[in-house]
Amino acid sequence: MQLIGDIALAKVTIDAGICGFTTTVIATSDDGQHISLDIESTCPHVARAAQELSSVDAYTDLFSKLHETSLYQILSQHVIHCACPVYVGIMKAIEVAAGMALPKDATIHVEK
């Protein structure tokens, strides 16, 4: 997490894999609960969802079942691939901006 004045900032870059799409999330918060999201994506589905995902309540989304979160409800209307790592990438950005996790890369290594 990076601080700019009193504002916590997390930046997450998500390489979605074989589709080749990249999503960048900048999550900011001045109170550790209300998170502002700036999402840019080369994926047209995520880009459409991003228009509706400008802010979330970290306490509500991080302590709910995935299908009950505002993040999931909005993304699932646009992103048709349920294994898309964008879901968890945005959630990690929210978690870091809220001060509930330290910034650390997460990795999914796929082999055949």
Steps between C-alpha positions, in 0.01 A plus 500: 500500500622844417386815678447830324424744778227327700382291204591131476571380147534154349580429136441152360579389146322184390625296204196282438691226318435343162240761400780758499298766679651721769315687772643769725325589825580800715319485832508795739352567841520781751322310778591132449141403424369690200711408199507694174587290196657611174497200266646493148489185291570379150220246555172642367298310763705632793501848347117499498487380860752767602249769405283375789785428746609841622487424872435224752467460874801287597342373822191378314682343205795346686287339771222358282468187293634565152162480325357757746762769430428804288821425310381154399147613422622767259787303342287189445255701289778577252785249539377166370806295593474390865871412523603855407767619749367856485253419780772415750737768370250777570419347838873499589523870404204576728659300783832685476343847466288425809814412696382141552793342314853588408582533129643171377474331161276196471574245229308232314739273313331281238662194340376226275 
